[in-house]
Amino acid sequence: MFSTGRNCFKQIVRSAKSLHVQKSKAQKIKHKTLPIFQYPISQEGEHRVYVWGLAHHGALGDASILSEKKISHTKRPKRLTFAEKNKVVDIACGYGFTVYAVHSSDKNIIYGTGINTDSQLGFSTTNNKFPNNLVFLPRPINLPLQDDKTKVLGMAAGRAHLLILTTEGLFTLGNNSYGQCGRPIIMSENYEKSLTIHHIPNINGRKITAVTAGQDHSMLLTETGEVYTFGWGADGQTGLAHYRNEYQPSLVKGDLAGQRIIKVACVADCVLALSDKGKVFGWGNSEYGQLSTKDINHQINIATELDMFQDLGHIVDIAAGGCFCMVLNDAGNVYVWGYGILGFGPEVEKISKPKQIPSTLFGKNIYNRDVKVTNINCGINQLAALTNSGDLFMWGVNKFGCLGLGHIKDQFFPLRVSVGAQVKKVACGIDHTVALCKPFI
């Protein structure tokens, strides 16, 4: 009995040792097969660009995403290697196309990719490589520059036109059917394979410091804080006290008289302008109550000071979408109003006055008291906010995964986008998004 029991015990011990050895081997194998994640480390001169959303029109600039059998899109941010090789320093998104400003030792200071039906990306013989006026890989946009040291100062893209602000002045490309390129309208002009690039050196001797593009109109900001507009005016979006189209850059007056404007925001036909004193002005389409005014007219054709921000603190940033608007105050609080998916859940579709989105939705809590939103942006139907920690939050209509959240369902409140770097700027198209980032420190 005793001998049998001892033998059983030895067998149990051997089994235990054998199991331990097998487990150790399994752990070693498991450790060997675990993936290694290497996050980018900050180095001088490095640049990062991430893209997501619809790729079928080429706006993401990554041919590896494309598929012949189905509509191609990516629901999560994808790193664009072109940006690091060419040192991208600025980005802008139009309706199905993207432009990149780069540090360059030659005249190739800007590249474009995506829809080019109206030569909004310029025309080049290399276009013959791409069918149906779609450019699938970033290629240079050849500007008539005089100096190899010219730099890009800002960019803006509309439905089918492009504004490029440089140290040599402003260059405009693409569709000019309404005068949005700042040159005389030519009836029945063919914009396909056009070599026309218009140059505006300054405005009445004043330097242009920033550019903004609506759907089919353009806005310029001068060094003195004046706003000049031109293009489609049927909804009052030029702010020139009429509803006609205008090709000559013309001064916006109304309540802007005597004000120093520091930013103009628009992606469609509703415009917001911000003064250095934190005052907000608006004009254009107010069909969804974006512009609070006593006038029952839904098309406001003159710059009007908005009176809904008295208790919101000092406003430091603005954004205007297709049917909604946003403002940001110096405390980092985001306010939204208008119509659509505004960030307050699926039950709230319309708000007549600015309402704050809870700061906790942007990562602020008792453990992260210093987190706050520093910049806001939007597309036609999607909204975005950047924090001081480099996080990007998005919400709204999620067409083709343009919110970068890993799915294509609409997002009814802000959610952080998993970008593998610190986001410095975000640009929204109608169905794609591009983020300019820097590596983690």
N, C-alpha and C positions, 0 to 999 in steps of 0.2 A: 504493500500500500504506500509506504513511505517513499520507496524507490520510484514507484509510478508517479506519485505526486511531484517528486523532484524533477523527473523527466519532463512532466507537463510544464513545470515552472520554467525549465531551461528553454523549452519550445516557445513559451510566451515571450521570454526575454529576447530570444533570437528573432522572433517575429517583430517585436518592438524595435530592435536595432535595424532590422531590414526595412521596416516602415520608415524609420528615421532617415536612413540612408537614401531611400527613394524620394522622401520628401525634400531632403537637402538637394538632391540632384534636380528635382523638379523646380525648386526655388532658383537654383543657379541658371537653369534653362530659361525660367521665366524672366529673371533679371537680364539675361542676355538679349531677350527678344523684346524687352520694353522699348517703346519709341523714345527718342531723345528730342526734346523741344529746345531749339536754340533761338532765343529772342534777339532781335537786332539791338546792338549796343551802339550808343551814340558815337559817331565819329565826324570830325569836321568835314563838311562838303557832302555828306550823305543826304539823300532825299528819298522819300517814300511816297508812292501814290497807290491807293487801293480803289478798285472799281467794282460795281455790282449793278444788277438789273438786266435790262434787255441788251443782248449782244448781237442780235440778228442784223441790226443796221450798221454795225461796226463801231458804235460810239464807245465801246469799252476798249478798243484798240488791242484786243487779244484774240488772235485767230484760233487759238487752241480751244476756245469755248464754242466755236461755231459748229453747227450740225446741219447736214443737208436734209435730214429726215424730219426735223421738227424745229419749232421756233426756239432759238438758243437764248438762254439767260442763265445768270448765276444769282443765287439767293443769298450768298455770303460774300463778304469782301474778298477780292482776289488781288494779290500784289502784282503790279505792273512793272516788269523789269525794265522797260523802256525808260521809266522815270529816273532810275538810278544811273543808268548809262549816260543819260543826257542832262542830268541835273535840273529837273523840273522845279521851278520856283513859284509858279502860279497856275491856276486852272480856271476853266469856265465851261459851262454846259449850255448847249442850245437844245432845240427840239430834235433830238436824235443825233447830235454830234457833240464832240468835245475838243477843246483846244488847250494846249500846254505851252506855257512860256518857259524857256530854258536859258541857263547860263551858256553862252556860246562865244567862241573866239572868231566866228564869222557872222554872216548875215542871216543864218538860219536860227532866228531867235524864237520862232513859234512853230509849233507842229499841230496838225489837226487830224481827226479821224471821225468817221461816221458818215451821215447823209450829206451829200454834196450836190444835190439836184440843181441848186441855184448858185453854184460856185461860191458858197459861203465859206468854203475852205480854200478858195482860190482854184485855179486850174493849172495842171501840170501834165506833161506828156506821160508821167508815171501813172496818171489816172487810167490809162488804157489797160493797166493790169487789173483794175477793179471794175466789175460789171455793174450796170444799173446805177451809176453815179453814187456808189457806196465805197467808201475808203475804209478798209478793214485793219490797216496798220498805220500808226502815226507817221505822217510824212510832212516835210517842211512846207510852210506857206510862204511863198516868195513875195516879200514886200519890196517895193522900190526904195530901199534905204540908201542914204548917202554916206553913212558912216558905219564902219565895222564895229564900232563900240556902242552902237545904239542899243538901248535896253527897253524891255517891256515894263510899263508902269501900271497897267491894268487892262482887263479884258471884260467884255460882256457879249452875250449871244442871245439872239431872239429866235423867232420861229425859223427864219431862213436868212438872217443877216448877222454879221459879225463886226464888232467894234474892237480895235486894237490900239490902245494908247501907249505911245512910246516917247522916248526923249526927243524924237523928231516931230512929235505931234500925233494926231489921230489918223488911223487908216481904217476905212470901212469897206466891207466886201459883201457880196450876195445880193439878195432881192431888194430892189429899190422901187417896187410898184407904188408905194405910198410916200416915197421920199425919205425912208428910214435910214438910208445911207448918206443923207445930207447933200445930195446932188440932184439936179433937175430930173424930173420924171420923164422917161421916154416911153410913149405908148407902144405896146406890143414888143417891148425889149425882150430879147431872148437871153436868159441868165445862165442857161446850160453852157458849160465850157467857156465861160466868159473870163477874159483877162483883165477886166476893169477893176481897178482898186483906186478908191477916192481918198485924197489926202486933205485933211483940215489941220493946218499948222497951229492955229490958235483961234481964240474967239475975241475979236475986237482988240487984239494985242495982248490979251490975257491968256496965261497958260491954262490948259485943261488939266485938272488934277484927278478926275475920276470919271468913269463912264458906266451907264446903266442901260440895259436893253429890256423893253417890254416885248410883247408878242410881235408887233410890227411898228414900233416907234422907238426912238432913242433919246437919251438924256445925258447931258454933259454938265459937269460941275467944274467951276473955274476956281482959280487961286483966291479970288475975292469972295467966294461963297455964293456966287450966282448960279442959277440953273437955266440951261438952254435946252430946248426940246425940238424935235422934228419927227415927221412920219405920220402914221395913221392917227386921225383925230376924231373919229366918229363918236367915241364915247367920252370925249373931253380929256383923253389921256395925255395930250400935249400941254394942257393947262394954259392955253393961249387965248382964252375967252371966246373961242369959236369951235366948231366941230368939223372944220375942213382939214384936209391933208396939207402938210407943210414940209417942204424939202429944205428950206434954209433954217439953220439953227437960230431959234428965236428966244428971247428972254422971257421967262415965266415971271409974272408980276403978281397981282392980287395981294394976298397976305404975306407973300415972300418979300415984298418990298421992304428994304432996310434990314432984312435978316441975313445972317451968315449961315448958310446951309453946309453941313459937314457930311451928309449922306443922303442918297436917294435910293429907294427900293421899289422894284416892280419886276414881275415876271410875266404879266399878262396885260391888263388894261386898267388896273387900279394902282395909283401911285401914292407913296408916302415919302415925305421929306423931313429930315431931322436937323434942327438948328444947333448951334454951339451952346445954346442956353437950355437945351432939352425940350424945346417946343416941337410939336409934331404937326405937320401940314399934310393935306391930302387933296387929290383931284382924280378925275377919271370915273370909272364904273363903280357905282355904289348900289348896285341892284340888290345886294344881300346885306345892306346896312353897314358896309365897311366904313363909310365916311359919315359920321354923325353930323347932320346939318338940318337946319330948319327948312331948307328947300326940299320940296317933295320930289324934285327931279332926280332921277337915279343916275343921270350922267352929269357930273360936275365938271365944268370946263374951265374953272379958274381955281388957283391955289387958295385953299381955305384952311385956316387954323382950326384944328380939332380941339374941342373943349371937354374931352372925356378923361383927361389924365391929371387933373388937379391934385388928386389924393394918392397918386401912384409913385411919387418921388421923382427924382431926376431921370429922365429917359436917356439911355445911352446907345440903344440899337433898335432897329426897325426891320420888318420884313412884310411883304405884301404878296399873297398868293392869288389863286384864281378867284376865290370868293371868300377869303378870310384875311385877317391881318394879325400881326404880332408886334409887341413891343417888349423891351427889356429895360429894367431900371438899374440904378447903380448898386442896389443891394443884391442883384442877381435874380430877381423875380421875373418870371415870364408871364405875360398876359396875352390872351387870345380872344378874338371876337369875330363874328361873321357867320358863315354857313359851311357845313361839311363835318369831317372828322376832326374835331378841335382839340382832343386830348382829355376829355372829361367823361369818357365811357360811351357806349353805343346808344345810350338814350338821349344824349345831348347833341343836337345837330345844328342849333342856331342860338347865338348869343348876341344881344344888341349892344352890350357894353363890355369893355375889357374885363376879363375874369382871370384870376391868377391860377396857374397850374401849380399844385402843391410842390414845394421844393424837395420833399422827400422822394418824389418821382425822378429827380435828377441826381440822387445819391447823397443828399444832405440828411444827416441824422446825428444822434448824440455822439457817435464815434467819429463822424466826419463833419464837424461843424464848419470847417473852412471851405467846404465844397460849394461852388456857386457857378451859375451859368454866366459866361462872358460874351458869347456871341449867339445870334439866332439867324436862321436862314430858312428858305422854303422853296418848293417848286410849285407847280400848279395845284397839286393835291397832297403833297407831302410836306411835313414840317421837320425842322432839325434844330438842335441846340447843342452848343459846345460848352464844356465846363473848364475851369481853370486847371483841372487835373488831366486834361487832354482826352476826356471821354466824349463820345458822340452819342446823343439820344435822338431817335427818330420815331415818328408816328404819322398816321394818315393813311391814304390809299396806297396799297402795296402792290401796284401793278408790276408784274414780272419780277417781283422780289426787289423792287427798287429801294426798299427800306433796309435791306441787308441783314434781316433778322433770321434768315435760314428757312423762311416759309413764304407763301404768297397770300396769306390772309391779311386783311386790313387790320391795322393796329390802332386801338382806340385810346391809348394813353402812352406817354413816352416810355421807350424801352432802349436800353443801352445796346449799341451795335458792337459786336466783338471784332474790333480792328486790331491788328497786331502791332500797333504803334500809337504814338500820341497824335491825335488829330489836331491840325492847326487851322484848316479851312475845309469847308464842304461846299460842293456845287451840285445843284439838283437840276436834272433834265425832267422831261415829262415821264420817262419810264426808266431812267438810269441815274446813278449817283456816282460822283467821284470825290475822293477825299485826299487832300494834301497833308502829309504827316511828317513827323520826325521820329527817329528811333527812340526807344526807351533809354533813359539815362542810366 
